[in-house]
């Protein structure tokens, strides 16, 4: 009697997503070979059968066991989740078969992760797309990177499988950075955990935000292309593209001056620097990452050209090369380290001098409390503080300050990372105010214990930033969408009215309103958590306008 080898796909997990042909094959089989997790999905159809469950990592052993049973004349079902022919067991079974095997082989298709996850997001794979597994167990990592780069350069929508494991943490971030070399940072993406299984989570993010997220082997990432859109909480990619060569988001580069200083800005002091350079007679192009940033630059910088929009690295490369940029002046935010790394890379590949302009740090500067009048709320908090302890008789009148000499104090709550800041804030406060922008919101709002706290966020008034906060569950009443920097009086009044008891900020310098935040938290006697600046090695750096001008005039950066 000839045996039968049924290669059965059981989809993402719910029994109603298993195709009838798979159910029939399971009922007809005498032997079941599967990873034990899959048994609960097919339990109604395998009662009383011979069942074998080699561990998850023994995939080839499972395939060999099923083949040996089929050779002996048994009707065997080899089970795989998703589709057994996509990153799954079918290829291993065919690899182990012999040409002279005479058992019958049936391959039964199923719903793979790409289909399941796309359905939860809307319709992001409606045009050409690719899939890429990030597991390097069976494929060299260099090949994975090379394929990822081709996918990005073609701007294909794509689905990333086997995203992250305990022993493979950094690969996904490497691939995401490769995607950002060619794709717009604002490309719409979906992150799906446990699709169609208990604990299912679905979220939508711009591509640049994925770098701040954590994943696992139960996560699938769907990355759109330049045409992917958002509507009613879903994302979709149109089937037909009206204009392949000039999508709306690509900035026009033909009308920009040649041999100009390219100031990559996005900060008030970056715009001020661009204005100063233009006043000195230099042709200047200000590059802003958003249309709103371009509007602000146009208002505050006279005599400059503005290039605004969601540019990827390749668009920047084309613009810099086509317009024969004289110098790249990186005046981006002190925490925009990814952009700085990309600009340094463009400087090297295009042989254009690079100069980093970064506002000075304000962290640790002493503050004279004689000029600060604590609010009534701050005085009440002060009265509740203990007046000494067994190790130190001094207790600061402000719990977030350390003594630096008579009458002088400095902020003490510095955090090495966003994750550490989230952990400390959850321990310290119940109504927490974030002044860290929109990019890292997920890190705070999804931290352990975050759901038990009230979160308030201040973001620039870009619709996508507001939507990002809403998507993460921030109530609209807790979103402050406004353009800074803000005064001490404004911060004090706002945080008092909102009953804020902990503030998180970045070391954004005085130009970013840092000192006003310090003074306001001191007046209210509430802790201020400060996330450290990232450390990068810049070839040339300056912290004042005079230093920038001197390096340009002296030709030091050439």
C-alpha positions as CSV (number, residue, x, y, z in Angstrom):
1,X,0.0,0.0,0.0
2,X,1.4,3.4,-1.0
3,X,1.7,6.0,1.6
4,X,0.5,9.6,1.4
5,X,2.3,12.8,2.5
6,X,0.0,15.7,3.0
7,X,1.8,19.0,3.4
8,X,-0.9,20.9,5.3
9,X,-1.1,24.7,5.9
10,X,-3.2,25.7,8.9
11,X,-3.0,29.5,8.5
12,X,-2.5,32.0,11.2
13,X,-4.2,30.2,14.1
14,X,-8.0,30.5,14.1
15,X,-9.8,27.3,12.9
16,X,-12.2,29.4,10.7
17,X,-9.2,30.5,8.7
18,X,-8.1,26.9,7.8
19,X,-9.3,25.9,4.3
20,X,-11.7,23.0,4.0
21,X,-9.1,21.0,2.0
22,X,-6.7,21.2,4.9
23,X,-9.4,19.9,7.2
24,X,-10.2,17.0,4.9
25,X,-6.5,16.1,4.7
26,X,-6.2,16.1,8.5
27,X,-9.3,13.9,8.9
28,X,-7.9,11.5,6.3
29,X,-4.4,11.2,7.8
30,X,-3.4,8.5,10.3
31,X,-0.2,10.2,11.5
32,X,0.2,13.9,12.5
33,X,3.7,15.5,12.6
34,X,3.6,19.1,14.0
35,X,5.1,21.6,16.4
36,X,2.9,21.1,19.5
37,X,1.6,24.7,19.4
38,X,-0.3,23.9,16.2
39,X,-2.2,21.0,17.7
40,X,-4.6,23.2,19.6
41,X,-5.8,24.8,16.3
42,X,-6.5,21.4,14.7
43,X,-7.6,19.4,17.7
44,X,-11.2,18.6,16.5
45,X,-9.8,16.7,13.5
46,X,-6.9,14.7,14.9
47,X,-8.5,12.9,17.9
48,X,-7.3,9.3,18.1
49,X,-4.4,9.7,15.6
50,X,-0.7,8.9,16.0
51,X,0.9,12.3,16.9
52,X,4.5,13.3,16.9
53,X,5.7,16.8,18.1
54,X,9.5,17.3,17.7
55,X,10.6,20.7,19.1
56,X,10.3,23.9,17.1
57,X,14.0,24.0,16.2
58,X,14.0,20.5,14.8
59,X,12.3,21.3,11.5
60,X,14.4,18.9,9.4
61,X,13.8,16.1,11.9
62,X,10.1,16.7,11.6
63,X,10.3,16.5,7.8
64,X,12.4,13.3,7.9
65,X,10.0,11.7,10.4
66,X,7.0,12.5,8.2
67,X,8.7,11.1,5.1
68,X,9.8,7.9,6.8
69,X,6.2,7.3,7.9
70,X,4.9,7.9,4.4
71,X,7.5,5.5,3.0
72,X,6.2,2.8,5.3
73,X,2.7,3.2,3.8
74,X,1.1,5.6,6.3
75,X,-1.1,8.5,5.5
76,X,0.8,11.4,7.1
77,X,0.0,15.1,7.6
78,X,3.1,17.4,8.1
79,X,1.7,20.6,9.6
80,X,2.9,24.2,9.3
81,X,1.4,27.5,10.3
82,X,0.7,30.1,7.6
83,X,1.4,28.6,4.2
84,X,3.6,25.5,4.3
85,X,5.3,26.6,1.0
86,X,6.3,30.0,2.3
87,X,9.3,30.1,4.7
88,X,8.0,26.8,6.0
89,X,8.2,23.0,6.0
90,X,7.4,22.1,2.3
91,X,10.8,22.9,1.0
92,X,12.5,20.8,3.7
93,X,10.2,17.9,2.8
94,X,11.0,18.1,-0.9
95,X,14.7,18.5,0.0
96,X,14.7,15.2,1.9
97,X,12.6,13.2,-0.7
98,X,14.3,10.7,-3.0
99,X,13.6,10.6,-6.7
100,X,12.5,7.0,-6.3
101,X,10.0,7.6,-3.5
102,X,6.5,6.5,-4.6
103,X,4.2,7.9,-1.9
104,X,1.6,10.4,-3.0
105,X,2.4,14.1,-2.2
106,X,-0.3,16.7,-1.7
107,X,0.5,20.4,-0.9
108,X,-2.4,22.2,0.7
109,X,-2.1,26.0,0.7
110,X,-3.0,28.3,3.5
111,X,-3.1,32.0,4.6
112,X,0.4,33.2,5.1
113,X,1.5,35.9,7.4
114,X,1.7,38.5,4.6
115,X,-2.0,37.9,3.7
116,X,-3.2,37.8,7.3
117,X,-1.3,40.9,8.4
118,X,-2.3,42.9,5.3
119,X,-5.9,42.2,5.9
120,X,-5.6,43.6,9.5
121,X,-4.0,46.8,8.1
122,X,-6.4,47.3,5.2
123,X,-4.8,46.7,1.7
124,X,-1.1,47.7,1.7
125,X,0.0,45.0,-0.7
126,X,-2.3,45.9,-3.6
127,X,0.6,46.5,-6.0
128,X,4.0,44.9,-6.5
129,X,5.5,43.7,-3.2
130,X,8.2,41.5,-1.8
131,X,8.7,39.4,1.3
132,X,12.0,39.1,3.2
133,X,12.8,36.8,6.1
134,X,15.3,38.2,8.6
135,X,16.4,34.8,9.9
136,X,20.0,34.1,9.1
137,X,19.9,30.5,10.2
138,X,19.5,29.3,6.6
139,X,20.6,32.3,4.6
140,X,23.8,34.5,5.0
141,X,23.1,37.9,6.5
142,X,24.9,39.6,3.7
143,X,22.3,38.2,1.3
144,X,19.5,39.5,3.5
145,X,21.0,43.0,3.5
146,X,21.5,42.9,-0.3
147,X,17.9,41.9,-0.9
148,X,16.6,44.4,1.5
149,X,18.6,47.2,-0.3
150,X,17.1,46.1,-3.7
151,X,13.6,46.1,-2.2
152,X,14.2,49.6,-0.9
153,X,15.7,51.0,-4.1
154,X,12.7,49.7,-6.1
155,X,10.4,51.2,-3.5
156,X,8.5,47.9,-3.3
157,X,6.0,47.4,-0.5
158,X,7.3,44.6,1.6
159,X,6.6,42.2,4.4
160,X,9.4,41.3,6.9
161,X,9.1,37.8,8.4
162,X,11.1,36.4,11.4
163,X,11.7,39.9,12.6
164,X,13.5,39.6,15.9
165,X,14.5,36.8,18.3
166,X,16.3,36.6,21.6
167,X,19.6,35.9,19.9
168,X,19.0,38.2,16.9
169,X,18.2,41.7,18.2
170,X,19.9,44.2,15.9
171,X,19.3,42.8,12.4
172,X,15.9,44.3,12.0
173,X,17.2,47.8,12.8
174,X,19.9,47.3,10.2
175,X,17.3,46.5,7.6
176,X,15.1,49.4,8.6
177,X,18.1,51.8,8.2
178,X,18.7,50.3,4.8
179,X,15.0,50.9,3.9
180,X,15.5,54.6,5.0
181,X,18.4,55.0,2.6
182,X,15.9,54.9,-0.3
183,X,12.4,55.1,1.1
184,X,10.8,58.2,2.7
185,X,11.0,58.3,6.5
186,X,7.2,59.0,6.4
187,X,6.4,55.8,4.5
188,X,3.4,54.2,6.2
189,X,4.0,50.8,7.9
190,X,2.2,48.3,10.0
191,X,3.4,46.3,13.0
192,X,1.4,43.2,13.8
193,X,1.9,41.0,16.8
194,X,0.1,37.6,16.9
195,X,-2.1,38.1,13.9
196,X,-5.4,36.3,14.3
197,X,-4.3,34.8,17.6
198,X,-4.9,35.6,21.2
199,X,-3.0,38.8,22.2
200,X,-3.3,40.3,18.7
201,X,-1.9,43.9,18.4
202,X,-2.0,46.1,15.3
203,X,-0.4,49.5,15.0
204,X,0.5,51.9,12.2
205,X,3.7,54.0,12.1
206,X,5.8,56.0,9.8
207,X,8.9,54.1,8.8
208,X,11.3,56.3,10.8
209,X,9.5,55.4,14.0
210,X,10.1,51.7,13.7
211,X,13.6,52.2,14.9
212,X,12.4,53.0,18.4
213,X,10.2,49.9,18.7
214,X,10.8,46.4,20.1
215,X,9.7,43.3,18.2
216,X,9.8,39.5,18.6
217,X,9.4,36.3,16.5
218,X,5.6,36.7,16.7
219,X,5.8,40.1,15.0
220,X,5.4,40.9,11.3
221,X,6.3,44.2,9.8
222,X,4.5,45.5,6.6
223,X,6.3,48.4,4.9
224,X,4.4,50.4,2.3
225,X,5.7,52.4,-0.7
226,X,5.7,56.1,-1.6
227,X,2.0,55.8,-2.7
228,X,0.7,54.0,0.4
229,X,-2.1,56.1,2.0
230,X,-4.1,56.2,5.2
231,X,-7.9,56.3,5.5
232,X,-10.3,55.5,8.3
233,X,-7.6,53.9,10.5
234,X,-6.4,51.6,7.6
235,X,-3.5,51.9,5.1
236,X,-3.8,50.9,1.5
237,X,-1.6,51.0,-1.6
238,X,-3.5,52.1,-4.8
239,X,-3.5,49.6,-7.6
240,X,-2.8,52.2,-10.2
241,X,-0.3,55.0,-9.9
242,X,-1.1,58.2,-11.8
243,X,2.4,59.6,-11.8
244,X,5.4,57.3,-11.2
245,X,8.1,59.9,-11.8
246,X,6.8,62.7,-9.6
247,X,4.8,61.6,-6.6
248,X,3.4,64.5,-4.6
249,X,5.8,64.1,-1.7
250,X,9.0,64.5,-3.8
251,X,10.3,68.0,-3.4
252,X,11.2,70.0,-6.5
253,X,15.0,70.5,-6.8
254,X,15.3,72.2,-10.2
255,X,14.9,75.8,-8.9
256,X,17.5,75.6,-6.2
257,X,20.8,77.6,-6.4
258,X,24.0,75.8,-7.3
259,X,27.1,75.8,-5.1
260,X,25.0,76.8,-2.0
261,X,25.5,76.0,1.7
262,X,22.8,73.3,2.5
263,X,21.6,73.8,6.0
264,X,19.6,70.8,7.2
265,X,17.5,72.4,9.9
266,X,14.3,71.8,11.8
267,X,15.2,73.9,14.9
268,X,14.8,77.6,15.6
269,X,18.6,78.1,16.0
270,X,19.2,76.1,12.7
271,X,16.9,78.6,11.0
272,X,18.7,81.5,12.7
273,X,22.0,80.1,11.5
274,X,20.7,79.9,7.9
275,X,19.5,83.5,8.1
276,X,22.9,84.6,9.4
277,X,24.7,82.8,6.6
278,X,22.5,84.4,4.0
279,X,23.1,87.8,5.5
280,X,26.8,87.2,5.1
281,X,26.3,86.8,1.4
282,X,26.3,83.0,1.1
283,X,23.7,81.3,-1.2
284,X,21.8,79.1,1.3
285,X,19.3,76.2,0.9
286,X,17.4,75.3,4.0
287,X,16.2,71.7,4.0
288,X,13.3,70.9,6.3
289,X,11.8,67.5,6.8
290,X,8.1,68.6,6.8
291,X,6.0,71.1,4.9
292,X,5.3,72.9,8.2
293,X,9.0,73.1,9.0
294,X,9.5,74.6,5.5
295,X,6.8,77.2,6.3
296,X,8.5,78.2,9.5
297,X,11.9,78.4,7.7
298,X,10.4,80.6,5.0
299,X,9.0,82.9,7.6
300,X,12.2,83.3,9.6
301,X,14.9,83.1,7.0
302,X,15.2,85.9,4.5
303,X,17.2,85.4,1.3
304,X,17.3,81.6,1.4
305,X,15.8,78.9,-0.7
306,X,13.7,76.3,1.1
307,X,13.5,72.6,0.2
308,X,10.8,71.0,2.3
309,X,9.2,67.5,2.3
310,X,9.7,63.9,3.4
311,X,13.0,63.2,1.7
312,X,14.8,59.9,1.9
313,X,18.6,59.6,1.6
314,X,18.4,59.0,-2.1
315,X,16.4,62.1,-2.7
316,X,18.9,64.1,-0.6
317,X,21.8,62.5,-2.6
318,X,20.2,63.6,-5.9
319,X,19.5,67.1,-4.7
320,X,23.0,67.7,-3.3
321,X,24.6,66.3,-6.4
322,X,22.4,68.0,-9.0
323,X,22.9,71.4,-7.3
324,X,26.6,70.9,-6.6
325,X,26.2,71.7,-2.9
326,X,29.2,73.5,-1.5
327,X,28.9,72.4,2.2
328,X,26.5,70.3,4.2
329,X,25.7,72.2,7.4
330,X,23.9,69.8,9.8
331,X,21.8,71.9,12.1
332,X,19.3,69.2,12.9
333,X,18.0,68.5,16.4
334,X,20.6,67.3,18.9
335,X,18.7,64.0,19.2
336,X,18.3,63.4,15.4
337,X,21.4,61.1,15.3
338,X,20.0,59.0,12.5
339,X,19.8,62.0,10.2
340,X,23.3,63.2,11.2
341,X,24.7,59.7,10.4
342,X,23.0,59.8,7.0
343,X,24.3,63.3,6.3
344,X,27.9,62.3,7.2
345,X,27.5,59.3,4.9
346,X,26.3,61.6,2.1
347,X,29.3,63.9,2.8
348,X,31.7,61.1,2.3
349,X,30.1,59.5,-0.8
350,X,29.6,62.8,-2.6
351,X,32.9,64.4,-1.3
352,X,31.0,67.4,0.1
353,X,32.4,69.0,3.3
354,X,30.3,68.4,6.4
355,X,30.0,70.8,9.4
356,X,27.9,70.0,12.5
357,X,26.2,72.9,14.2
358,X,24.8,71.9,17.6
359,X,23.3,74.1,20.2
360,X,25.2,74.0,23.5
361,X,24.0,71.7,26.2
362,X,22.2,73.4,29.2
363,X,22.2,70.3,31.4
364,X,24.0,70.8,34.7
365,X,24.1,74.6,34.6
366,X,23.6,76.1,38.0
367,X,20.4,78.0,38.7
368,X,20.1,80.8,41.3
369,X,17.0,80.1,43.3
370,X,16.7,83.7,44.4
371,X,15.1,84.5,41.1
372,X,12.6,81.6,41.3
373,X,9.5,82.0,43.3
374,X,7.9,78.6,44.1
375,X,4.2,78.5,43.4
376,X,1.8,77.7,46.2
377,X,1.7,74.1,45.0
378,X,5.5,74.0,45.1
379,X,5.5,75.4,48.7
380,X,2.9,72.7,49.7
381,X,5.1,70.0,48.3
382,X,8.1,71.4,50.1
383,X,6.3,71.4,53.4
384,X,5.6,67.7,53.0
385,X,9.2,66.8,52.4
386,X,11.2,65.1,55.1
387,X,13.7,67.4,56.8
388,X,16.6,65.0,57.0
389,X,17.7,61.4,57.1
390,X,20.3,59.3,58.8
391,X,22.8,59.6,56.0
392,X,22.4,63.3,55.0
393,X,21.0,66.1,57.1
394,X,20.4,68.2,53.9
395,X,17.2,68.0,52.0
396,X,16.9,70.2,48.9
397,X,13.9,72.5,48.9
398,X,13.3,71.2,45.4
399,X,13.3,67.3,45.2
400,X,14.7,67.4,41.6
401,X,17.8,69.5,42.6
402,X,21.2,68.8,44.1
403,X,23.2,71.5,46.0
404,X,26.0,73.0,44.0
405,X,27.2,75.6,46.5
406,X,25.4,78.3,48.6
407,X,22.1,79.3,46.9
408,X,22.8,77.3,43.7
409,X,21.4,74.0,42.4
410,X,21.4,72.0,39.2
411,X,19.0,69.4,37.8
412,X,19.9,65.8,38.8
413,X,17.4,63.5,37.2
414,X,19.4,62.6,34.0
415,X,18.4,59.4,32.2
416,X,20.7,57.4,29.9
417,X,17.8,56.4,27.6
418,X,14.2,56.9,26.7
419,X,13.4,53.5,28.3
420,X,15.0,54.5,31.6
421,X,13.2,57.8,31.6
422,X,9.9,56.0,31.1
423,X,10.6,53.6,34.0
424,X,11.6,56.5,36.3
425,X,8.6,58.6,35.4
426,X,6.2,55.8,36.1
427,X,7.8,55.3,39.5
428,X,7.7,59.1,40.3
429,X,4.5,60.4,38.9
430,X,0.9,59.8,38.1
431,X,0.2,62.6,35.6
432,X,3.3,62.8,33.4
433,X,4.0,65.5,30.8
434,X,6.2,64.6,27.7
435,X,8.0,67.4,26.0
436,X,10.1,64.9,24.0
437,X,8.2,65.1,20.7
438,X,6.2,62.5,18.9
439,X,8.9,60.0,17.7
440,X,9.4,58.2,21.0
441,X,5.8,58.2,22.2
442,X,5.4,54.5,21.8
443,X,8.4,53.8,24.1
444,X,6.7,55.8,27.0
445,X,3.1,54.7,26.4
446,X,3.9,51.0,26.0
447,X,6.3,50.7,28.9
448,X,5.4,48.4,31.8
449,X,3.0,50.2,34.1
450,X,2.3,53.0,31.6
451,X,-1.4,52.1,31.4
452,X,-1.8,53.0,35.0
453,X,-0.6,56.6,34.5
454,X,-2.1,59.6,32.8
455,X,0.1,60.9,29.9
456,X,0.1,64.4,28.4
457,X,2.1,65.2,25.3
458,X,3.3,68.3,23.6
459,X,4.0,68.0,19.9
460,X,4.4,70.4,17.0
461,X,1.1,71.1,15.2
462,X,1.7,68.6,12.3
463,X,-1.5,66.5,11.6
464,X,0.6,63.3,11.4
465,X,2.2,63.9,14.9
466,X,-1.2,64.6,16.4
467,X,-2.6,61.4,14.7
468,X,0.4,59.4,16.0
469,X,-0.5,60.4,19.6
470,X,-4.2,59.5,19.1
471,X,-3.3,56.2,17.6
472,X,-1.2,55.3,20.7
473,X,-4.2,56.0,22.9
474,X,-3.5,59.6,24.1
475,X,-6.8,61.3,24.8
476,X,-7.3,64.4,22.6
477,X,-7.7,66.5,25.8
478,X,-4.1,65.4,26.8
479,X,-2.5,66.6,23.5
480,X,-0.9,70.1,23.3
481,X,-0.2,70.8,19.6
482,X,1.8,74.0,19.4
483,X,5.0,75.5,18.3
484,X,7.7,76.2,20.9
485,X,9.9,77.2,22.5
486,X,7.8,78.2,25.6
487,X,8.5,80.5,28.5
488,X,8.9,79.6,32.1
489,X,5.6,81.4,32.9
490,X,3.7,79.5,30.2
491,X,5.1,76.1,31.3
492,X,4.3,76.8,35.0
493,X,0.8,77.8,34.3
494,X,0.1,74.9,32.0
495,X,1.6,72.2,34.3
496,X,-0.2,73.7,37.3
497,X,-3.6,73.7,35.6
498,X,-3.0,70.1,34.3
499,X,-1.8,69.0,37.8
500,X,1.3,67.6,36.3
501,X,3.6,65.8,38.8
502,X,6.5,64.7,36.5
503,X,8.0,66.2,33.3
504,X,10.2,64.5,30.8
505,X,12.4,66.5,28.4
506,X,15.5,66.3,26.3
507,X,18.7,68.3,26.8
508,X,17.6,70.6,24.0
509,X,19.6,73.7,25.0
510,X,18.4,77.1,25.8
511,X,17.2,77.6,22.2
512,X,14.9,74.7,22.7
513,X,13.4,76.1,25.9
514,X,15.3,73.8,28.3
515,X,16.1,76.4,30.9
516,X,12.5,77.5,31.0
517,X,11.4,73.9,31.7
518,X,14.0,73.7,34.5
519,X,12.7,76.9,36.1
520,X,9.1,75.9,35.8
521,X,9.6,72.5,37.4
522,X,11.6,74.1,40.2
523,X,8.8,76.6,40.9
524,X,6.3,73.7,41.0
525,X,8.7,71.4,42.9
526,X,8.1,68.5,40.5
527,X,10.8,66.2,39.1
528,X,12.3,66.9,35.7
529,X,13.7,63.8,33.9
530,X,16.3,64.7,31.3
531,X,17.3,62.2,28.5
532,X,21.0,62.4,27.7
533,X,22.1,63.5,24.3
534,X,23.3,60.8,21.9
535,X,27.0,60.8,21.3
536,X,28.3,60.9,17.8
537,X,31.8,61.6,16.4
538,X,31.6,64.5,14.0
539,X,34.4,65.4,11.6
540,X,33.9,69.1,12.3
541,X,31.5,70.7,14.9
542,X,30.6,74.2,16.1
543,X,28.3,75.5,18.8
544,X,28.1,79.2,17.9
545,X,27.5,81.2,14.7
546,X,30.9,82.8,14.9
547,X,32.6,79.3,14.9
548,X,30.6,78.3,11.8
549,X,31.5,81.5,10.0
550,X,35.2,81.2,11.0
551,X,35.4,77.6,9.7
552,X,33.7,78.5,6.5
553,X,35.9,81.6,5.9
554,X,39.1,79.8,6.9
555,X,38.4,76.8,4.7
556,X,39.0,74.5,7.7
557,X,36.3,72.0,6.7
558,X,37.7,71.7,3.1
